Amino acid sequence: MNPLVELTNLTVMRDGTALLTGVDLTLCRGERVALVGANGAGKTTLLRTIIGLEPIGGGRIRLFGEECTTERAFRKFRPRIGFLFQESDDQLFCPTVVEDVAFGPLNLGLSVAEAHRQAVMTLEQLGIGHLAQRITHRLSGGEKRLVCLAGLLAMKPDVIMLDEPTNGVDTEHGCRLRQALLDYPAALLLVSHDPHFVGELATRVMTIRHGRML
């Protein structure tokens, strides 16, 4: 099976310091890979690098079978890779929930009516349809997390990357988050310090220590 994401001998430098060194990783359809390790080990950097937000100092990134070496190449595949940021407020920028969730589908070329329907349907599937007209910055931490996830799922990505998805999420919203990810057929690449969350979702666990994959 051809990998959706393939990293070969990847190195990332910043200000003369190696953040990642010699990282090899493959993510295939149906896989749910958890990245674990101490704070500062390079987990978030790895996720950012996969979608071209960090320049590489060596090695190779292939997405969906194509090598990515330029911003244009990464931009082509970003709609197929949903990225749930560690901080929800970095991801929410439209006034209302339904507008925020519809933003991605609009960028994919759907009409305003189609994007709105897709957003409403996704919110309903996550059990948060009642939030559609709420103001995004007035949501609770758990509500914001689910709305951010809805924004990704509404675009129907092939890969979802999650950076500490359970941070600041209460039990009720955490259950909805886990169930939504279990139900969604995309490949997952998740960073988490929550062993129960990893145990429920991951089919494979990999450890990063001091920028190296073990």
C-alpha positions as CSV (number, residue, x, y, z in Angstrom):
1,M,0.0,0.0,0.0
2,N,1.4,3.4,-1.0
3,P,2.0,5.7,2.0
4,L,-0.1,8.9,2.2
5,V,2.8,10.5,4.1
6,E,6.4,9.4,3.8
7,L,9.3,11.0,5.5
8,T,12.9,9.9,4.8
9,N,15.9,10.9,6.8
10,L,14.2,14.2,7.6
11,T,16.2,16.9,9.3
12,V,14.9,20.3,10.5
13,M,17.2,23.1,11.7
14,R,16.4,26.4,13.4
15,D,19.0,29.0,14.3
16,G,21.7,26.4,13.9
17,T,20.0,23.9,16.2
18,A,18.7,20.5,15.0
19,L,15.0,20.2,16.0
20,L,14.6,16.9,14.1
21,T,17.4,14.6,12.9
22,G,17.1,11.6,10.6
23,V,13.4,11.0,11.0
24,D,11.8,8.2,9.0
25,L,8.0,7.8,9.1
26,T,5.3,6.4,6.9
27,L,1.5,6.8,7.3
28,C,-0.7,4.6,5.2
29,R,-4.5,4.6,4.7
30,G,-6.3,3.3,7.7
31,E,-3.4,3.8,10.1
32,R,-3.6,5.8,13.3
33,V,-0.1,6.6,14.5
34,A,0.5,8.3,17.8
35,L,3.7,10.3,18.4
36,V,4.7,10.4,22.1
37,G,7.6,12.0,23.9
38,A,8.6,14.7,26.4
39,N,7.8,18.4,25.8
40,G,10.2,19.9,23.4
41,A,11.1,16.5,21.8
42,G,10.0,17.8,18.3
43,K,6.5,16.3,18.0
44,T,4.8,19.6,17.0
45,T,7.7,20.5,14.8
46,L,7.2,17.3,12.9
47,L,3.5,17.9,12.3
48,R,4.2,21.4,11.1
49,T,7.0,20.2,8.8
50,I,4.7,17.6,7.1
51,I,2.5,20.4,5.8
52,G,5.4,22.7,4.9
53,L,5.2,25.1,7.8
54,E,8.9,24.4,8.7
55,P,11.7,24.4,6.2
56,I,13.7,21.1,6.1
57,G,17.4,21.0,6.3
58,G,17.7,17.6,4.7
59,G,15.9,14.4,3.7
60,R,12.6,14.0,1.8
61,I,8.9,14.6,2.3
62,R,6.4,12.7,0.0
63,L,2.7,13.4,0.3
64,F,0.3,11.1,-1.6
65,G,3.2,9.8,-3.6
66,E,4.7,13.1,-4.7
67,E,7.8,14.7,-3.3
68,C,7.2,18.2,-1.8
69,T,10.1,20.7,-2.0
70,T,8.3,24.0,-2.6
71,E,5.5,26.0,-1.0
72,R,3.4,25.4,-4.2
73,A,3.8,21.6,-3.8
74,F,2.7,21.7,-0.2
75,R,-0.2,24.0,-0.9
76,K,-1.6,21.5,-3.4
77,F,-2.0,18.8,-0.7
78,R,-3.0,20.9,2.4
79,P,-6.7,20.5,1.7
80,R,-6.3,16.8,2.0
81,I,-4.5,17.0,5.4
82,G,-6.5,18.4,8.3
83,F,-4.4,19.9,11.1
84,L,-5.9,20.4,14.6
85,F,-3.7,22.9,16.3
86,Q,-2.7,22.7,19.9
87,E,-4.4,26.0,20.6
88,S,-8.0,26.2,19.4
89,D,-8.0,30.0,19.3
90,D,-5.3,29.9,16.7
91,Q,-7.7,28.1,14.4
92,L,-11.0,29.9,14.9
93,F,-11.4,33.2,13.1
94,C,-14.9,33.6,11.7
95,P,-17.6,35.3,13.8
96,T,-20.0,32.3,14.2
97,V,-19.5,28.6,14.5
98,V,-21.3,27.7,11.2
99,E,-19.3,30.3,9.3
100,D,-16.1,28.9,10.6
101,V,-16.9,25.3,9.8
102,A,-18.1,26.4,6.3
103,F,-14.9,28.3,5.5
104,G,-13.0,25.2,4.4
105,P,-15.7,23.8,2.1
106,L,-16.0,27.3,0.5
107,N,-12.3,27.3,-0.2
108,L,-12.7,23.9,-1.9
109,G,-15.1,25.4,-4.4
110,L,-18.5,24.6,-2.9
111,S,-21.2,27.2,-3.2
112,V,-22.3,29.2,-0.2
113,A,-25.4,27.1,0.2
114,E,-23.5,23.8,-0.3
115,A,-20.8,24.8,2.2
116,H,-23.4,25.9,4.8
117,R,-25.2,22.5,4.4
118,Q,-21.9,20.7,4.8
119,A,-21.1,22.7,7.9
120,V,-24.5,22.1,9.5
121,M,-24.3,18.4,8.7
122,T,-20.9,18.0,10.2
123,L,-21.9,19.9,13.4
124,E,-24.9,17.6,13.8
125,Q,-22.8,14.5,13.3
126,L,-20.5,15.7,16.2
127,G,-23.5,16.4,18.4
128,I,-23.0,20.1,18.5
129,G,-25.5,21.3,16.0
130,H,-26.9,23.6,18.7
131,L,-23.7,25.7,18.5
132,A,-24.1,26.7,14.9
133,Q,-25.1,30.3,15.5
134,R,-22.9,30.8,18.6
135,I,-20.0,33.3,18.6
136,T,-16.8,31.3,18.4
137,H,-14.8,33.3,21.0
138,R,-17.5,32.7,23.6
139,L,-17.4,28.9,23.5
140,S,-15.9,26.8,26.2
141,G,-12.6,25.0,25.7
142,G,-14.2,21.7,24.8
143,E,-16.7,23.3,22.5
144,K,-13.9,25.2,20.6
145,R,-12.0,21.9,20.2
146,L,-15.0,20.2,18.6
147,V,-15.8,23.1,16.4
148,C,-12.2,23.1,15.1
149,L,-12.5,19.4,14.4
150,A,-15.8,20.0,12.6
151,G,-14.0,22.5,10.4
152,L,-11.5,19.8,9.4
153,L,-14.1,17.0,8.9
154,A,-16.2,19.3,6.8
155,M,-13.4,19.3,4.2
156,K,-13.3,15.5,4.2
157,P,-9.5,15.1,4.4
158,D,-7.6,11.9,3.8
159,V,-5.2,12.5,6.7
160,I,-5.9,14.2,10.1
161,M,-3.1,15.4,12.3
162,L,-3.9,16.3,15.9
163,D,-1.7,18.2,18.3
164,E,-2.7,17.5,21.9
165,P,-6.4,17.2,21.0
166,T,-7.6,16.6,24.5
167,N,-6.0,19.6,26.1
168,G,-8.6,21.6,28.0
169,V,-11.4,19.3,27.0
170,D,-13.9,18.0,29.6
171,T,-15.2,14.4,29.8
172,E,-18.3,15.0,27.7
173,H,-16.6,16.8,24.9
174,G,-13.7,14.4,25.1
175,C,-16.0,11.4,24.5
176,R,-17.5,13.1,21.4
177,L,-14.0,13.9,20.1
178,R,-12.8,10.4,20.5
179,Q,-15.9,8.9,18.9
180,A,-15.8,11.3,16.0
181,L,-12.2,10.3,15.3
182,L,-12.9,6.6,15.6
183,D,-15.8,6.9,13.2
184,Y,-14.0,8.9,10.6
185,P,-12.1,6.8,8.0
186,A,-9.0,9.1,7.5
187,A,-5.5,8.1,8.5
188,L,-4.5,9.8,11.8
189,L,-1.3,11.2,13.1
190,L,-1.7,12.4,16.6
191,V,0.5,13.9,19.3
192,S,-0.8,13.3,22.8
193,H,0.3,13.0,26.4
194,D,-3.0,11.3,27.3
195,P,-2.3,7.5,27.4
196,H,-6.0,6.6,27.5
197,F,-6.6,8.6,24.3
198,V,-3.6,7.1,22.6
199,G,-4.7,3.6,23.7
200,E,-8.2,4.0,22.3
201,L,-7.2,5.5,19.0
202,A,-3.7,4.5,17.9
203,T,-2.8,1.4,15.9
204,R,0.9,2.2,16.2
205,V,2.9,4.3,18.7
206,M,6.2,6.0,17.9
207,T,8.5,7.8,20.4
208,I,10.4,11.0,19.6
209,R,13.3,11.8,21.9
210,H,15.5,14.9,21.4
211,G,14.4,15.2,17.8
212,R,15.0,11.5,16.9
213,M,12.4,8.9,16.2
214,L,13.0,5.7,18.2
